[in-house]
Every structure is written in structure tokens, then in C-alpha cells.
Amino acid sequence: MRILVTNDDGIKSEGIKQLVLALKEIGEIYVIAPQREMSACGHGITINQPLMVNNYFLAEDVHAWSVAGTPADCVKLGLRVLLEKKPDLVVSGINRGPNLGTDVLYSGTVSAAIEAVLLGIPAIAISLDSANAKDFSPAQKAAQNLCTLMFKEKLAPDTLLNVNVPNSPLNKIKGYKVTKLGERKYTERFEYHKDPQGKEFYRYSGQVVPPSTDDEDLDVNAVKNNYISVTPIHFDLTNYKIMEQVKKWGLENMGF
């Protein structure tokens, strides 16, 4: 099994190192990751600027490159240029901090996996529910299990798995739960500041609001209840339920 590993925390992050060490046990690993942290960059790509690429030593018997770009850039560059053969899977992570609910729209971790799927490669995004995690073993085990299953079962080509692992010891995790995206809302603040030169700026911060429902099938609740959340995601954002409603507005018969 050939696996391309990437992330949005940067190639120097502990999460990607631990992911590589885990996946080396089950496959041939290639790493192409941003040279610096790119958290919450979404699905941005770099245009009209050079994408600087450097070889990087991450672990023995692992081919690795750092890229001065976004997670989506890394996947594009890897699949189009750097890798001689296409990988069987792309795995993005291990992210420090969860990527739950509507936060997937901001996540560089998830966007890297989406880019892989857009280019025809099955993908997993895996995150750990802690910004300060030191024990990556539950996420490592989950990555090994899910990569093995995905290689065997052949997930639909337009779908990725978004995986969130509780920040708990292995013996406290109850198992896996297949989930749907929940809500992820914040009490948001923009703090006003001035720099030493008197220039005004704002600094964003926010606290997560508890979910409004206890639905156990939501990713946010599964992780809270100590399950590893596995959410199949695809990139068709069409709201099919209201297509007929919008058609009834008469737009298609309206002159322009």
C-alpha cells in the first residue's frame, strides 16, 4: 500500500511524525506537507507565486518534501509532479485539535483530503480532540485500522472519511461510531488593538458553544462520549431538497 501523508500543522509538527511512524508499519510512505503551520486555511491554493519545494528528513525509508504552500497545494503538487506513481491513499493529519461539524469548511486538514478525492484518490482526514495532545497512540491506531479497511473495501471515489479521535487513553475509548456532521458554533470576539506604530488591528478568539442536541449520530457528540467519530464526506454542496422550490420562483422562464 502506497500512502501520501500531509497535514496543515506543518511538516515539523509532532502529529505528522507520529502518523508516519504508525503508517510505516502497514505501507510505503511519502510525505508532502506545508513548511509552516497553515491551520484554518481552508481549501486555498497558491497562484501567481512560486511553490518552493525542499527535501526533508522525517524518518528512515520515508520520502518527504516540504512545500511553501497550502495543504491543497501539497496534494496537487504531489499527485501531479512529485510522485512517480499515484498513491493508494492520502492521509491528512494527525491534526492537533478537532475538525468537527461545520469547522470542516475552514480546515486545511480536511481540505487536503478533499483535494485528494477531487483528483481521484481515496482519503482520510484525522484529528485529535486536543490542541495540546501528547499521546497520539489512539489516533495512530485509528489511522492504521482505517487505512487497512479503506484499502480493502474501496470507498466510493467521491467520498473521504473525516475522523476525530477523543483525547483519552486507549483503554477509555469506547470504539468507533459512523456519524454525520454536527453544528459547531462559537461565542466569537474580535479584540481591538494598536501596534507600537499606532496601527489598528483586531485579534479573533472564540469559545465553542455546546451542541443544541444530544443526537448520538452527530460527530460532536460521538467524540464527547468517547467514541472515534468517522464521518463520510463528499464535496457536492447542492441542497437537492429545495431545488424544486427555487424552480417555482420562475427563474428558468424569466427573461434576462
C-alpha positions as CSV (number, residue, x, y, z in Angstrom):
1,M,0.0,0.0,0.0
2,R,1.4,3.4,-1.0
3,I,0.3,6.3,1.2
4,L,0.8,10.0,0.8
5,V,0.7,11.8,4.1
6,T,0.1,15.6,4.5
7,N,-1.3,18.0,7.1
8,D,-2.0,21.7,7.9
9,D,0.1,21.9,11.0
10,G,3.3,21.9,9.0
11,I,6.0,19.3,8.3
12,K,7.7,19.9,11.7
13,S,4.6,19.0,13.7
14,E,4.6,16.1,16.1
15,G,1.3,14.9,14.7
16,I,2.6,14.2,11.2
17,K,5.7,12.5,12.7
18,Q,3.5,10.1,14.8
19,L,1.2,9.4,11.8
20,V,4.2,8.5,9.6
21,L,5.6,6.2,12.3
22,A,2.3,4.4,12.6
23,L,1.6,4.1,8.9
24,K,5.2,2.8,8.1
25,E,4.0,-0.4,9.7
26,I,1.4,-1.0,7.0
27,G,2.7,0.7,3.8
28,E,5.2,2.7,1.8
29,I,5.0,6.3,3.0
30,Y,5.5,9.5,1.1
31,V,5.1,12.9,2.9
32,I,4.4,16.3,1.2
33,A,3.4,18.9,3.8
34,P,3.5,22.7,4.3
35,Q,6.8,24.1,5.5
36,R,4.9,26.1,8.2
37,E,1.6,25.9,10.0
38,M,-1.4,26.5,7.8
39,S,-4.3,25.9,10.2
40,A,-7.7,27.1,9.2
41,C,-6.5,28.0,5.6
42,G,-9.4,26.1,4.1
43,H,-9.1,24.9,0.5
44,G,-6.8,27.8,-0.6
45,I,-4.3,27.2,-3.3
46,T,-1.3,29.2,-4.4
47,I,-1.4,31.1,-7.7
48,N,0.9,33.7,-9.2
49,Q,3.6,32.8,-6.6
50,P,6.3,30.2,-6.7
51,L,5.8,27.0,-4.8
52,M,9.2,26.3,-3.2
53,V,9.9,22.6,-2.5
54,N,12.7,21.1,-0.4
55,N,13.6,17.6,0.6
56,Y,13.0,16.9,4.3
57,F,14.2,14.1,6.6
58,L,11.3,12.9,8.6
59,A,12.0,9.2,9.2
60,E,14.1,6.4,7.8
61,D,12.8,5.0,4.5
62,V,10.3,7.8,4.0
63,H,10.5,10.2,1.1
64,A,9.5,13.7,2.3
65,W,9.2,17.2,0.9
66,S,8.2,20.5,2.5
67,V,6.3,23.0,0.4
68,A,5.9,26.7,0.8
69,G,2.2,26.5,0.2
70,T,-1.2,25.2,1.5
71,P,-2.3,21.6,2.2
72,A,-4.2,21.6,-1.0
73,D,-1.1,22.7,-2.9
74,C,0.8,19.8,-1.3
75,V,-1.6,17.2,-2.6
76,K,-1.9,18.8,-6.0
77,L,1.9,19.0,-6.4
78,G,2.4,15.5,-5.1
79,L,-0.1,13.8,-7.3
80,R,0.7,15.9,-10.4
81,V,4.5,16.2,-10.2
82,L,6.5,14.8,-7.3
83,L,5.3,11.2,-7.0
84,E,6.2,8.9,-9.8
85,K,3.3,6.6,-9.1
86,K,-0.1,7.6,-7.6
87,P,-0.7,6.6,-4.0
88,D,-3.5,4.2,-3.0
89,L,-4.5,6.6,-0.2
90,V,-3.9,10.1,1.0
91,V,-4.0,10.6,4.8
92,S,-4.1,14.2,6.3
93,G,-3.1,14.7,10.0
94,I,-2.8,13.9,12.8
95,N,-4.2,17.4,13.5
96,R,-3.8,18.8,17.0
97,G,-7.4,19.9,17.6
98,P,-10.7,18.6,16.3
99,N,-12.2,19.1,12.9
100,L,-15.9,18.6,13.7
101,G,-19.2,19.8,12.3
102,T,-19.1,22.9,10.1
103,D,-15.5,23.5,11.0
104,V,-14.6,21.2,8.2
105,L,-15.2,24.2,5.9
106,Y,-12.3,26.1,7.4
107,S,-10.0,23.1,7.9
108,G,-6.8,22.8,5.9
109,T,-6.5,19.2,7.2
110,V,-9.9,18.3,5.7
111,S,-9.2,20.3,2.6
112,A,-6.1,18.3,1.8
113,A,-8.2,15.1,1.9
114,I,-10.9,16.8,-0.3
115,E,-8.2,17.7,-2.9
116,A,-7.1,14.1,-3.0
117,V,-10.7,13.0,-3.6
118,L,-11.1,15.6,-6.3
119,L,-8.1,14.1,-8.0
120,G,-9.4,10.5,-7.7
121,I,-7.5,9.2,-4.7
122,P,-9.4,7.9,-1.6
123,A,-8.5,10.0,1.5
124,I,-8.8,10.2,5.3
125,A,-8.5,13.4,7.5
126,I,-7.7,12.5,11.1
127,S,-7.7,14.9,14.0
128,L,-7.2,14.5,17.8
129,D,-9.6,16.4,20.1
130,S,-6.9,18.4,21.9
131,A,-4.7,21.3,20.9
132,N,-2.1,20.2,23.4
133,A,-2.1,16.5,22.9
134,K,0.9,14.5,23.9
135,D,-0.4,10.9,23.5
136,F,-1.1,10.2,19.8
137,S,-1.4,6.4,20.2
138,P,-5.3,6.3,19.9
139,A,-5.1,8.4,16.6
140,Q,-2.2,6.2,15.4
141,K,-4.2,3.0,15.9
142,A,-7.3,4.5,14.3
143,A,-5.2,5.6,11.2
144,Q,-3.8,2.1,10.9
145,N,-7.2,0.4,11.1
146,L,-9.0,2.8,8.8
147,C,-6.2,2.8,6.1
148,T,-6.3,-1.1,6.1
149,L,-10.1,-1.1,5.8
150,M,-10.2,1.6,3.1
151,F,-7.6,-0.2,1.0
152,K,-9.6,-3.4,1.3
153,E,-13.2,-2.1,1.0
154,K,-12.7,0.6,-1.7
155,L,-14.7,3.6,-0.5
156,A,-16.8,5.5,-3.1
157,P,-14.4,7.6,-5.2
158,D,-16.2,10.9,-4.4
159,T,-16.0,10.5,-0.6
160,L,-13.5,11.0,2.2
161,L,-13.5,9.9,5.8
162,N,-13.3,12.7,8.4
163,V,-12.0,11.1,11.6
164,N,-12.0,12.7,15.0
165,V,-10.4,10.9,18.0
166,P,-11.2,11.7,21.6
167,N,-8.3,12.9,23.8
168,S,-8.5,9.9,26.0
169,P,-6.3,6.9,26.8
170,L,-6.8,3.9,24.5
171,N,-8.5,1.9,27.3
172,K,-11.1,4.7,27.8
173,I,-12.2,4.9,24.1
174,K,-15.4,3.0,23.5
175,G,-14.9,2.2,19.9
176,Y,-15.9,3.7,16.5
177,K,-19.1,5.4,15.5
178,V,-20.1,6.3,12.0
179,T,-21.5,9.8,12.2
180,K,-22.9,12.8,10.4
181,L,-21.6,16.4,10.6
182,G,-23.0,18.3,13.6
183,E,-23.1,22.0,14.4
184,R,-20.1,23.9,15.5
185,K,-20.8,27.3,16.8
186,Y,-18.7,29.8,18.8
187,T,-19.1,32.8,21.0
188,E,-16.9,34.9,18.8
189,R,-14.9,38.0,19.8
190,F,-12.7,40.5,17.8
191,E,-10.4,42.3,20.3
192,Y,-9.3,45.7,19.2
193,H,-5.6,46.6,19.5
194,K,-3.0,49.1,18.3
195,D,0.6,48.1,17.5
196,P,3.6,50.2,18.6
197,Q,3.3,52.3,15.5
198,G,-0.3,53.1,16.2
199,K,-1.8,50.9,13.5
200,E,-5.2,49.4,14.4
201,F,-5.9,45.7,14.2
202,Y,-8.3,43.1,15.6
203,R,-7.5,39.7,17.1
204,Y,-10.1,36.9,16.7
205,S,-10.9,34.5,19.5
206,G,-13.8,32.2,20.3
207,Q,-15.2,29.6,22.6
208,V,-17.2,26.5,21.4
209,V,-20.9,26.6,22.2
210,P,-22.2,23.2,23.4
211,P,-24.3,21.4,20.8
212,S,-28.1,22.0,21.0
213,T,-28.9,18.4,20.6
214,D,-27.8,15.1,22.2
215,D,-28.2,13.2,18.9
216,E,-25.6,10.4,19.2
217,D,-25.1,10.2,15.4
218,L,-23.5,13.7,15.3
219,D,-19.7,13.8,15.2
220,V,-19.5,16.4,18.0
221,N,-21.5,14.2,20.4
222,A,-19.7,10.9,19.5
223,V,-16.3,12.4,20.4
224,K,-17.8,13.9,23.6
225,N,-19.0,10.5,24.5
226,N,-15.5,8.9,23.9
227,Y,-16.1,7.4,20.5
228,I,-13.9,7.8,17.5
229,S,-16.1,9.7,15.0
230,V,-15.9,8.6,11.4
231,T,-17.9,10.8,9.0
232,P,-18.2,10.1,5.3
233,I,-18.0,13.5,3.5
234,H,-18.4,14.4,-0.2
235,F,-18.0,17.7,-1.9
236,D,-21.3,18.1,-3.6
237,L,-22.8,21.1,-1.6
238,T,-26.0,21.1,-3.6
239,N,-29.2,21.3,-1.5
240,Y,-31.3,18.9,-3.5
241,K,-34.3,19.3,-1.2
242,I,-35.0,22.8,-2.2
243,M,-34.2,22.7,-5.9
244,E,-37.8,22.3,-6.8
245,Q,-38.7,25.2,-4.5
246,V,-36.3,27.5,-6.3
247,K,-37.5,26.4,-9.7
248,K,-41.0,27.5,-8.6
249,W,-39.7,31.1,-8.4
250,G,-39.9,31.1,-12.2
251,L,-36.3,31.8,-12.7
252,E,-35.9,29.4,-15.7
253,N,-38.7,31.2,-17.6
254,M,-37.6,34.7,-16.7
255,G,-36.1,36.9,-19.4
256,F,-32.6,38.3,-18.9
